[in-house]
Amino acid sequence: MKKKLPTTTTICFWLFFLAANFSLVAQEPPNIIWIMAEDMSTDLACYGMPDVRTPNLDKLASEGARFENCFVTNPICSPSRSSMMVGVHQVKTNTHHHRSNREVPLSAPYRPFTQLLREAGYTTILGNHSVRGKGRKTDVNFKHQKVGPWDGKTQFGLFDKYDEFSADDGPFFAQIQLNVTHRGDWWEEVSQQSPDRHDPASVTLPDYFADHPVIRADWARYLDQIEYMDREVGMIRQELADKGLADNTIILFIGDNGRCNIRGKGYLHDSGLRIPFLMYDPRDTRATVREEVVSATDITATILDLAGAEMPDYLTGQSVLNDKFDRDYVYAARDLWDEILEDSKGVTSGRWKYIRNDKPKIPFDAGHAYLEFYRPAVHIMRSLRETGKLDQDELFFFAPRKPDEELYDLKNDPLELVNLAQDKTYRSKLRRLRKITRRFDRKMRPVDDTYEPTHPTSRDVLVYIKTTHPDIYQRMLQGEEVGFHKALLMYKKSQE
């Protein structure tokens, strides 16, 4: 019997069926992983950082986009994370004071971007089982729970579940914190266990650091933490490959604010605001370098765009995938950090930086209790200042007051060592950036004035150490990290 040839109708049916299924496959929403390394400036080899080895992140950059001018909107973890969790500048949502308003719900119409992802069909996951501490930090300044449903009134969960992603979750969004680069009592142990530990004598210090053995040792430990963190990125990518998820998972990598050292975390200088931002999409592995000015809130908007989720009008971020992406400045603010109630605002264009210090009588080195435990360089450089052994660049951070205004040409002065605010040559530039900053002040005016800060226990711990264990405090003054959590346990035991 001769085989019956397919009719035209049958052929059209199968062509339509295949095209429809191909379309479904092509439109399959990607998984998205947002990796946040804590307290990281652009201190990676792919950004030109000397002495550090970051092969996994370098590979990510070589297969995706590296953003050269990405900035957070606050140089401290919880305000910065608050802005990213909502996609709105933290001042506008009244989440700008560190560790504040933890029992205050977000004002309408604001919602966590993870809720928008859920509504778009995504499973949202916090942390990862394989990284140090499981990477579950949220640390946002509004009422929330890490896991659970969200309605913003009686339910405040940000994510669906912890630690594990699989094909069954698809599509999924995972936010993973890599906390090893955050100051902690683990730094020395991690450094000692490093497979290629840095030699303090051979590291390259920033120009505004005094060259001292304690400072060199501390910087070397920091580089060891970065390399540990890089290996964790490699572990996450390997897990994706092992689970067959690598070909449909987009990875974004950032720092949540600048490095935890002098002029870094907590300050509006570049080492406090400028962060690494790498974006890898397996559907397009061409290496690109993007020079646009990007705000951390733009990353939130980009994730929503990638997921095909709702992008509310209230967002202050824009998707970097949009052909019309256009940002001239990032507006940054420094407000409460524990017991230090600061008030500084600024803008950066990537080329120019303007800072207005509204409380100039509060110095950069304000005796912040928590930092007393975690800034060996500060203790050493204070003692060097007393003996007249700091040069002009090193003295800036230890001046008795801050400048009223700061202006820097980042192209010719990337370390921000020459304040041009009093230079008549740049008077018009100063006036323009001053005006732009004031415009942002008005645009980002807080939605309300609720102010409920959490009491900083670190202040109590420092007083306890100074008065009860002066020997330990003397070791701190000599640049030894005695361990804040050890001191905290001692303090708590004394209160029993």
C-alpha positions as CSV (number, residue, x, y, z in Angstrom):
1,M,0.0,0.0,0.0
2,K,1.3,3.4,-0.9
3,K,1.8,5.8,1.9
4,K,-0.7,8.7,2.0
5,L,0.9,12.0,1.5
6,P,0.1,14.7,4.0
7,T,-2.5,17.2,2.9
8,T,-1.9,20.9,2.8
9,T,-4.2,21.3,5.8
10,T,-2.1,18.8,7.8
11,I,1.2,20.5,6.8
12,C,-0.2,23.9,7.8
13,F,-1.4,22.5,11.1
14,W,2.1,21.1,12.0
15,L,3.9,24.2,10.9
16,F,1.5,26.2,13.1
17,F,2.1,23.8,16.0
18,L,5.9,23.9,15.7
19,A,5.9,27.7,15.4
20,A,3.7,28.1,18.4
21,N,5.9,25.8,20.5
22,F,9.1,27.5,19.2
23,S,7.6,30.8,20.3
24,L,6.8,29.5,23.7
25,V,10.4,28.2,24.1
26,A,11.8,31.5,22.8
27,Q,9.6,33.5,25.2
28,E,10.4,31.3,28.2
29,P,11.1,33.8,31.0
30,P,14.7,33.7,32.3
31,N,15.7,32.8,35.8
32,I,17.5,35.7,37.5
33,I,20.1,35.7,40.3
34,W,21.1,38.9,42.0
35,I,24.4,38.5,43.9
36,M,25.2,41.2,46.3
37,A,28.7,41.3,47.8
38,E,28.7,43.3,51.0
39,D,30.9,46.4,51.4
40,M,32.6,46.2,48.0
41,S,34.0,49.1,45.9
42,T,35.1,48.3,42.4
43,D,37.9,46.2,43.9
44,L,38.0,43.4,41.3
45,A,40.7,42.5,38.8
46,C,38.3,43.2,35.9
47,Y,38.0,46.8,37.2
48,G,41.8,47.1,37.3
49,M,42.3,46.5,41.1
50,P,45.9,45.6,41.7
51,D,47.0,42.5,43.7
52,V,43.6,40.8,43.8
53,R,42.7,37.6,41.8
54,T,39.0,37.3,40.9
55,P,38.8,34.8,38.0
56,N,35.2,33.9,38.4
57,L,34.0,37.5,38.3
58,D,36.5,38.3,35.6
59,K,34.9,35.5,33.5
60,L,31.4,36.9,34.2
61,A,32.6,40.3,32.9
62,S,34.2,38.8,29.9
63,E,30.9,37.2,28.9
64,G,28.6,40.0,29.7
65,A,28.4,43.7,30.5
66,R,30.7,45.6,32.9
67,F,29.3,48.9,34.1
68,E,32.0,51.5,34.8
69,N,29.9,54.2,36.5
70,C,27.4,52.5,38.8
71,F,26.6,54.2,42.2
72,V,24.5,53.4,45.2
73,T,22.2,56.1,46.5
74,N,23.5,55.8,50.1
75,P,26.9,54.5,51.2
76,I,25.5,52.4,54.1
77,C,23.9,49.0,53.8
78,S,20.3,49.4,55.0
79,P,19.4,52.6,53.3
80,S,21.1,51.4,50.1
81,R,19.3,48.0,50.3
82,S,16.0,49.8,51.0
83,S,16.3,51.8,47.8
84,M,17.0,48.6,45.8
85,M,14.2,46.6,47.4
86,V,11.7,49.2,46.3
87,G,13.3,50.6,43.2
88,V,12.9,54.1,44.7
89,H,15.4,56.5,46.2
90,Q,15.5,55.8,50.0
91,V,14.9,59.5,50.9
92,K,11.7,59.5,49.0
93,T,10.3,56.5,50.8
94,N,11.6,57.7,54.2
95,T,13.8,54.6,54.5
96,H,17.1,56.7,54.5
97,H,18.0,56.4,58.2
98,H,20.1,53.3,59.0
99,R,18.2,50.7,61.0
100,S,15.1,52.8,61.5
101,N,11.4,52.5,61.0
102,R,11.5,48.7,61.3
103,E,7.9,48.5,62.5
104,V,6.6,51.1,60.0
105,P,4.9,49.7,56.9
106,L,5.9,51.1,53.5
107,S,3.7,53.9,52.5
108,A,1.3,53.3,49.6
109,P,1.8,52.8,46.7
110,Y,5.3,51.5,47.3
111,R,5.9,47.7,47.2
112,P,9.0,45.5,47.3
113,F,10.1,44.6,43.8
114,T,10.0,41.0,44.8
115,Q,6.2,41.2,45.2
116,L,6.0,42.5,41.6
117,L,8.1,39.5,40.5
118,R,5.8,37.2,42.3
119,E,2.8,38.7,40.5
120,A,4.7,38.1,37.2
121,G,4.9,34.4,38.1
122,Y,8.3,34.2,39.7
123,T,9.3,32.2,42.7
124,T,11.5,34.4,44.9
125,I,14.3,32.9,46.8
126,L,16.5,34.4,49.5
127,G,20.0,33.1,50.1
128,N,21.9,30.1,49.0
129,H,22.8,26.9,50.9
130,S,26.5,26.9,49.8
131,V,27.7,30.4,50.7
132,R,29.0,31.7,54.0
133,G,26.2,32.4,56.4
134,K,23.7,31.3,53.7
135,G,23.5,34.9,52.3
136,R,20.0,35.7,53.7
137,K,20.5,39.4,54.7
138,T,17.7,41.8,53.8
139,D,18.3,44.7,56.2
140,V,15.7,47.2,54.9
141,N,14.2,50.1,56.8
142,F,10.5,49.3,56.7
143,K,8.4,46.6,58.3
144,H,9.2,43.3,56.8
145,Q,9.7,39.6,57.2
146,K,12.3,37.7,55.2
147,V,9.9,35.0,54.0
148,G,6.2,34.9,53.6
149,P,3.3,36.6,51.8
150,W,3.0,40.3,51.3
151,D,0.1,42.6,51.3
152,G,1.8,45.6,53.0
153,K,-0.9,45.8,55.8
154,T,-0.8,42.6,57.8
155,Q,1.7,40.5,55.8
156,F,5.2,41.6,55.1
157,G,7.1,38.8,53.6
158,L,9.7,39.7,51.0
159,F,10.6,36.2,49.5
160,D,8.9,32.9,49.1
161,K,11.6,30.6,50.5
162,Y,15.2,30.2,51.4
163,D,18.4,28.9,49.9
164,E,17.5,26.4,47.2
165,F,16.6,26.9,43.5
166,S,15.7,24.2,41.0
167,A,14.0,23.7,37.7
168,D,10.7,23.2,39.5
169,D,10.8,26.8,40.8
170,G,10.9,28.2,37.3
171,P,11.0,30.9,36.6
172,F,12.8,32.0,39.8
173,F,14.5,35.0,41.2
174,A,17.2,34.5,43.8
175,Q,18.9,37.2,45.8
176,I,22.1,36.0,47.4
177,Q,24.3,38.0,49.8
178,L,28.0,37.3,50.0
179,N,28.9,38.6,53.5
180,V,32.5,37.6,53.8
181,T,33.7,41.1,52.6
182,H,31.6,42.7,55.4
183,R,33.8,43.4,58.4
184,G,33.5,40.5,60.8
185,D,35.3,38.4,63.4
186,W,35.9,35.8,60.6
187,W,38.4,37.9,58.6
188,E,41.5,36.6,60.1
189,E,40.4,33.0,59.9
190,V,39.4,33.4,56.2
191,S,42.7,35.0,55.5
192,Q,44.7,32.3,57.2
193,Q,42.9,29.6,55.3
194,S,43.3,31.4,51.9
195,P,45.0,29.1,49.3
196,D,47.1,32.0,48.2
197,R,47.3,34.4,51.1
198,H,48.3,38.0,50.4
199,D,51.7,39.2,51.6
200,P,51.1,42.6,53.4
201,A,54.5,43.8,52.4
202,S,53.6,43.6,48.7
203,V,50.1,45.0,48.5
204,T,49.3,48.4,47.0
205,L,47.6,50.8,49.4
206,P,45.3,53.7,48.3
207,D,47.2,57.0,48.3
208,Y,45.2,58.3,51.3
209,F,46.2,55.4,53.5
210,A,49.3,55.8,55.7
211,D,51.9,53.1,54.9
212,H,52.1,51.2,58.2
213,P,52.4,47.4,58.9
214,V,49.0,47.2,60.6
215,I,47.3,49.0,57.8
216,R,49.1,46.8,55.2
217,A,48.0,43.6,57.1
218,D,44.4,44.8,57.2
219,W,44.4,45.6,53.5
220,A,45.8,42.2,52.7
221,R,43.1,40.5,54.8
222,Y,40.5,42.5,52.8
223,L,41.9,41.2,49.5
224,D,41.7,37.7,50.9
225,Q,38.0,38.2,51.6
226,I,37.4,39.3,48.1
227,E,39.0,36.2,46.7
228,Y,36.9,34.0,49.0
229,M,33.9,35.8,47.7
230,D,34.9,35.3,44.1
231,R,35.1,31.5,44.8
232,E,31.6,31.6,46.1
233,V,30.5,33.2,42.8
234,G,32.1,30.2,41.1
235,M,30.2,27.8,43.3
236,I,26.9,29.4,42.4
237,R,27.6,29.2,38.7
238,Q,28.7,25.6,39.1
239,E,25.4,24.8,40.9
240,L,23.5,26.3,38.0
241,A,25.5,24.1,35.5
242,D,25.0,21.0,37.6
243,K,21.2,21.6,37.7
244,G,20.9,22.3,34.0
245,L,19.9,25.9,34.6
246,A,22.9,27.8,33.4
247,D,21.6,28.4,29.9
248,N,18.5,30.3,31.0
249,T,19.7,32.1,34.1
250,I,20.8,35.8,34.1
251,I,23.3,36.8,36.8
252,L,23.7,40.3,38.1
253,F,26.6,41.0,40.5
254,I,27.0,44.2,42.6
255,G,28.3,45.5,45.8
256,D,25.7,46.9,48.3
257,N,27.9,49.9,49.1
258,G,31.6,50.8,49.1
259,R,34.4,49.2,51.0
260,C,34.5,49.2,54.8
261,N,37.5,51.4,55.3
262,I,38.6,55.1,55.4
263,R,36.6,57.2,52.9
264,G,34.6,54.2,52.0
265,K,31.4,52.8,53.5
266,G,29.5,55.7,55.2
267,Y,30.9,58.5,53.1
268,L,29.8,60.1,49.8
269,H,33.2,59.8,48.2
270,D,33.7,57.4,45.3
271,S,35.0,54.5,47.4
272,G,31.8,54.7,49.4
273,L,29.3,55.1,46.4
274,R,30.9,53.6,43.3
275,I,30.2,49.8,43.1
276,P,30.9,47.0,40.7
277,F,28.0,46.0,38.5
278,L,28.3,43.0,36.1
279,M,25.4,41.6,34.1
280,Y,25.6,38.2,32.4
281,D,22.9,36.9,30.1
282,P,23.6,33.5,28.6
283,R,21.6,34.5,25.6
284,D,24.2,37.1,24.6
285,T,27.7,36.5,25.8
286,R,29.5,39.3,24.0
287,A,31.7,41.3,26.3
288,T,30.7,44.9,26.6
289,V,31.8,47.9,28.7
290,R,29.2,50.5,29.4
291,E,30.1,54.0,30.5
292,E,26.6,55.3,31.3
293,V,25.9,56.7,34.8
294,V,23.8,54.0,36.6
295,S,22.0,54.2,39.9
296,A,21.5,51.1,42.0
297,T,17.7,51.7,41.7
298,D,18.2,51.2,37.9
299,I,19.3,47.6,38.6
300,T,15.9,47.0,40.3
301,A,14.1,48.4,37.3
302,T,16.3,46.3,35.0
303,I,15.3,43.1,36.9
304,L,11.7,43.9,36.6
305,D,12.2,44.5,32.8
306,L,14.0,41.2,32.4
307,A,11.1,39.4,34.1
308,G,8.4,41.2,32.1
309,A,7.0,42.4,35.4
310,E,5.0,45.5,36.2
311,M,7.2,48.6,36.3
312,P,5.2,51.1,38.4
313,D,5.3,54.8,37.7
314,Y,6.7,55.5,41.1
315,L,10.1,53.9,40.3
316,T,13.0,56.3,40.4
317,G,15.1,53.7,38.6
318,Q,15.2,53.0,34.8
319,S,16.0,49.7,33.0
320,V,19.4,49.8,31.5
321,L,18.0,47.6,28.7
322,N,15.8,50.3,27.5
323,D,17.0,52.1,24.4
324,K,15.9,55.3,26.0
325,F,17.9,54.8,29.2
326,D,19.2,58.2,30.1
327,R,20.7,59.3,33.4
328,D,22.9,62.3,33.9
329,Y,23.4,62.1,37.6
330,V,23.0,59.8,40.6
331,Y,21.8,61.6,43.7
332,A,23.2,60.3,47.0
333,A,22.5,61.0,50.6
334,R,24.2,60.2,53.9
335,D,21.9,60.3,56.9
336,L,21.7,58.4,60.2
337,W,24.3,55.7,60.8
338,D,23.9,54.3,64.4
339,E,24.5,57.2,66.8
340,I,25.9,59.6,64.2
341,L,23.0,61.7,62.7
342,E,24.6,63.0,59.5
343,D,23.1,65.1,56.7
344,S,25.1,65.2,53.5
345,K,23.8,65.2,50.0
346,G,25.5,65.0,46.6
347,V,25.4,64.2,42.9
348,T,27.8,62.4,40.6
349,S,27.9,62.4,36.8
350,G,30.8,59.9,36.7
351,R,33.0,62.8,35.6
352,W,32.1,65.3,38.4
353,K,31.2,64.8,42.0
354,Y,29.5,67.4,44.2
355,I,29.0,67.0,48.0
356,R,27.1,69.4,50.3
357,N,27.8,68.7,54.0
358,D,24.9,70.3,55.9
359,K,26.5,69.3,59.3
360,P,30.1,70.2,58.6
361,K,30.9,70.3,62.4
362,I,30.5,66.6,62.5
363,P,33.9,65.3,61.3
364,F,34.4,62.3,59.0
365,D,36.1,60.6,61.9
366,A,33.2,61.1,64.3
367,G,34.1,58.4,66.9
368,H,31.4,56.1,65.6
369,A,31.3,53.3,68.2
370,Y,30.8,50.4,65.7
371,L,33.7,51.6,63.6
372,E,36.0,51.6,66.6
373,F,35.9,47.8,66.5
374,Y,36.4,47.5,62.7
375,R,38.8,50.2,61.4
376,P,42.4,49.4,62.3
377,A,43.6,52.1,59.9
378,V,41.6,54.7,61.7
379,H,43.3,53.9,65.1
380,I,46.8,53.8,63.5
381,M,46.3,57.0,61.5
382,R,44.9,58.9,64.5
383,S,48.1,58.1,66.4
384,L,50.3,59.1,63.4
385,R,48.3,62.4,63.2
386,E,49.2,63.2,66.8
387,T,52.9,62.8,66.0
388,G,52.7,64.8,62.8
389,K,53.3,61.8,60.5
390,L,50.4,62.1,58.1
391,D,50.7,63.9,54.8
392,Q,48.0,66.3,53.4
393,D,46.0,63.5,51.6
394,E,46.0,61.3,54.6
395,L,45.0,64.2,57.0
396,F,41.8,65.0,55.1
397,F,39.7,62.3,56.7
398,F,40.9,63.3,60.2
399,A,40.2,67.1,59.9
400,P,38.3,68.5,62.9
401,R,35.4,69.4,60.6
402,K,34.2,68.6,57.1
403,P,34.2,71.1,54.2
404,D,30.9,72.8,53.7
405,E,31.1,71.7,50.0
406,E,33.3,69.4,48.0
407,L,33.8,69.4,44.2
408,Y,35.9,66.8,42.4
409,D,37.0,66.2,38.8
410,L,36.9,62.4,38.8
411,K,38.6,62.1,35.4
412,N,41.7,63.9,36.5
413,D,41.4,63.2,40.3
414,P,39.8,59.7,40.7
415,L,40.8,59.5,44.3
416,E,39.2,62.8,45.1
417,L,42.3,64.3,46.7
418,V,41.8,67.9,45.4
419,N,38.7,69.7,46.5
420,L,37.9,72.3,43.8
421,A,35.0,73.9,45.7
422,Q,37.0,77.0,46.6
423,D,38.8,77.2,43.2
424,K,37.3,80.2,41.3
425,T,38.1,78.4,38.0
426,Y,35.3,76.0,38.7
427,R,32.8,78.5,40.1
428,S,30.2,77.9,37.4
429,K,30.5,74.1,37.7
430,L,30.0,74.4,41.5
431,R,26.9,76.5,41.1
432,R,25.4,74.2,38.5
433,L,25.9,71.1,40.6
434,R,24.7,72.9,43.7
435,K,21.5,73.8,41.9
436,I,21.0,70.2,40.6
437,T,21.5,68.8,44.1
438,R,18.8,71.2,45.5
439,R,16.5,70.1,42.7
440,F,16.9,66.5,43.7
441,D,16.4,67.5,47.3
442,R,12.9,68.7,46.3
443,K,12.2,65.8,44.0
444,M,13.1,63.2,46.6
445,R,11.3,64.9,49.6
446,P,10.3,62.1,52.0
447,V,6.7,60.8,51.8
448,D,6.5,61.3,55.6
449,D,8.6,62.3,58.6
450,T,8.3,59.1,60.8
451,Y,11.6,58.6,62.6
452,E,11.9,55.5,64.8
453,P,15.6,54.6,64.9
454,T,16.9,51.4,66.5
455,H,19.2,51.9,69.5
456,P,22.8,51.1,68.5
457,T,24.0,48.5,70.9
458,S,27.6,49.1,69.6
459,R,27.7,52.3,71.6
460,D,26.9,50.5,74.9
461,V,29.5,47.8,74.0
462,L,32.2,50.4,73.4
463,V,31.5,52.1,76.7
464,Y,31.6,48.8,78.5
465,I,34.9,47.8,76.9
466,K,36.5,51.2,77.7
467,T,35.4,51.2,81.3
468,T,35.6,47.5,82.2
469,H,38.3,46.1,80.0
470,P,40.7,49.0,79.3
471,D,43.4,46.5,78.3
472,I,41.2,45.3,75.4
473,Y,40.6,48.9,74.3
474,Q,44.3,49.6,74.3
475,R,44.7,46.7,71.9
476,M,42.1,48.3,69.7
477,L,44.0,51.6,69.7
478,Q,47.0,49.7,68.5
479,G,45.1,48.5,65.5
480,E,44.0,45.0,66.6
481,E,40.6,43.8,65.6
482,V,39.5,42.3,69.0
483,G,36.2,41.1,67.6
484,F,33.0,43.0,68.0
485,H,30.8,40.0,68.5
486,K,33.1,38.7,71.2
487,A,32.8,42.0,72.9
488,L,29.1,42.0,72.4
489,L,28.8,38.6,74.2
490,M,30.9,39.9,77.0
491,Y,28.7,42.9,77.4
492,K,25.5,40.9,77.3
493,K,26.8,38.5,80.0
494,S,27.6,41.5,82.2
495,Q,24.0,42.6,81.9
496,E,22.6,39.3,83.2
